[in-house]
Amino acid sequence: MQRHRFMTYLPLVAALTLYAWTGIMASGLCVLLPAFAESNALPAEQAAPDQAQAMAEALQGKAYQDGASVPQDYAEAARLYRRSASKGLALGQYYLGFLYVAGLGIHQDYVEAARWLRAAGEQGDADAQVLLGVLYYNGQGVDRNYEQALHWFRLAAAQGRPHAQYSLGIMYSMAQGVPANDTTAVSWYQAAAAQRHPAASHNLGLKLFQGRGVEKDAEAAVRLFRQSAELGLAESQYVLGHLYLTGEAIGVNLAEALHWSRLAATQGHSGGQVSLGLMYARGEGVTQDGREAVRWFRAAAEQGDPRGELNLAMAHWMGLGIPRDVIEAYLWATLSAAKGNEEGKELQAAIRQEMTAAQISKAQRLVRHVQGKTVSTLQKAKQRP
């Protein structure tokens, strides 16, 4: 058996994933409040002095939130936003809802967030509509309801908000509240990507690369992956690094592969960590360095990535940059195999042939200990007889 053959790169089609938000803070949403959110007219019954006062309070609150001309103070921002919101100003309601989502200056409370965001959204505030749509999508502060999420996303998308457009693309891609429709998904991704929305650019690149809902165009896909990667999306950085590493769709360029894989890896992307580890293991684009390879394989493995586990197992079996350790190798191969990785199963069987009964018994105890627990407990477990 040739041990090195387990250190392989996946074909890109096997590595591509649709980028969807994992929470309220993903994709740049809610990282920064707009300097001045557009808001529709105030309720007709609200007196002009109250309108002016409410706007002044909202803007003063924003200054405290940003630390602009005054010391940053989220609690004071929340107090001012509440005063503004209570006067019916959509801008103040949105800002207050945002703080309840983020837990800045006030206790995080999705129910209160939804209440204030709804008040702003019903007045036509597009940013509030986006965030309220996300709450319905995630079931935060409200029952999960894809139809309501679609309703609010559509309202915000019609006002040009890119995250709402991207969100509609996700829902049409994944048949969430609507029948799956790649063509419609592409149209929403295109609208958001035109505004340089990172995740929309990435997902549109996937559609073009795979020819789903649009004519296949690898060259255009690569341009979109680069756009998203340059905007900091780790998934696109990984994909771009992978393409340059394997030469799929574009020529091999190890310098570019190293650049993008390192950016993804340092952001904690397990695929980027595996790619970077393989480059160090093979000496591709860098001086071969087993210790550095192991460092990146371990980073991916500790996130539960089956390719990271596989290659870390191989490194321990080969003694790549670390002392050879069949027990550790068997542990990581078993963890990889448990996730359905066929190469992990094959490697597990090969390592087992070299082990004594006592080594197998100890390795199996380690596997039982680690499975269902954090890998951070591993070192303590290894000290046990």
Order of alpha helices (4+ residues) and beta strands (2+ residues): alpha-alpha-alpha-alpha-alpha-alpha-alpha-alpha-alpha-alpha-alpha-alpha-alpha-alpha-alpha-alpha-alpha-alpha-alpha-alpha
